[in-house]
């Protein structure tokens, strides 16, 4: 990435109207169809798309091209096949759903079946652009990766940002610029190391920062609390201590739902017959803050006893986070507040989802389990903006730019910033 990011991340991005006439031309569109797949009960042994939200967000761009007579080829990754074909990650289920939503669009096989994708191999870029006349990036969720399909084509073809990508960048750029205040950010997730940079960046911009998820335990350890067997990054305790002393109001969990160490966690560990939130993008039906029917879980304060591990924020914490969100003029939420693969630890995430949806301010929710919880609860249409990229949204907020955006600004048809 360039040493100095543009004042606005949207500055200098070529848009669809900046492409040459696409009638009769071949256009390669990088989409983010990394969607959940599930077994298809109607066809034993086959799979189908479990949630087509990411496919539908690309439709305005795909239809714009089709309506103007372009021959459209889409390409995407799916899962993490590690550079080799994996039958369970083939694009056929996605291709079938795409054919229903955008007839006429061709879809290549999983990009990550080739090691050249993640390695940004010029030879793989050659394969992708062969026979193509133009390129569109409609994969905001993958634009923080300097992969072949993201950064390679703009150097060789007239290129443009898709409609959804432009909207993502404009909304998140507003958070970087002049959001209405109070500005509240709620961040969850597992590892402090993955989000320390964005936490530091947001701490300099927000009025209140609420921290949940497993990464909260490194912060609790930094304040002298016992964390039992909870996940802690000891190497970052001092960094967390410095952030807590930065002057920004930072809220940590007041109470915690804990599980006996050694007890199973995940869909199998929760009550039978309930669907978890998780990689499949579906939220649990029901919630259980320290479900009394499950003796291996209970709610404790800010100190986790030895032999126990914290896996969700407790009801007092959820209420405290909700009160702060209710007073906010701008809200950004990214990351689950508990281990949402297990329905016993999904209540905190659901309570925050309800608070964000009820907020009278402008709310932005960044990808993954956060969006899944809102969609499961029927609250997605009450949120200002749903981002399709969790990791990409965090990196843009942290660094102000992304490799995919920089590549588009370097396209031969890009306007001057």
Protein Blocks (a to p, Z undefined) as FASTA:
>chain_A
ZZbdcfblkgopacfklpccfehiacdddddfbbcddddfklghiacdfblklmmmmmmm
mmmmmmnopacdddddehjeoopacfklccklmmmmmmmmmghiacdddfklpmklmnop
aklmmmmmgopabdcdfbfklmmpccfklmmmmmmgccdddfklmmmmmmmmmmmmmgcd
ddddddedjblklmmmmmmmmmmmmmbdcdedjklmmmmmmnopaehjaccdfklmmmmm
mmmmnopacdddfbdcdddehiacdjklmcehiacddjkopacedddehiaklmkbccdd
fbdcehiacfbdcfklmmmmmmmmmmpmbdcdedjfbdfkbmklmmmmmmmmmmmmmpmb
dcddeehjllmmmmmnopmmmcfbacfbfklmmmmmmnopafklmmmmmpmklccZZ
